[in-house]
Amino acid sequence: MREAMAVRGVPGYYAEVALGIVRSVEAGLHARVTTTVAELLGRPATDAAAVLATHLAGFSGAAA
């Protein structure tokens, strides 16, 4: 993955950070679900699928 990023012009330091995140996810370090966001917001958290559906055009330039 590092080589693919380098070919696309991704700076080395950024590739290392991104790969570190991937490794930590693969190791299950982000598997725990908490109520922190809901407690801070005072409402249920919005899941990623809903955010992406709402803001798809902003992420991809596609029409919503």
CORCOR-V703900 format. One record per run of one state. SS is the DSSP state (h for helix, s for strand, l for the rest). FROM is the first residue (numbers start at 1). LEN is the number of residues. If there is no record, write none. Layout:
# CORCOR-V703900
ss:SS from:FROM len:LEN
ss:SS from:FROM len:LEN
This chain:
# CORCOR-V703900
ss:l from:1 len:1
ss:h from:2 len:6
ss:l from:8 len:4
ss:h from:12 len:15
ss:l from:27 len:9
ss:h from:36 len:6
ss:l from:42 len:6
ss:h from:48 len:13
ss:l from:61 len:4
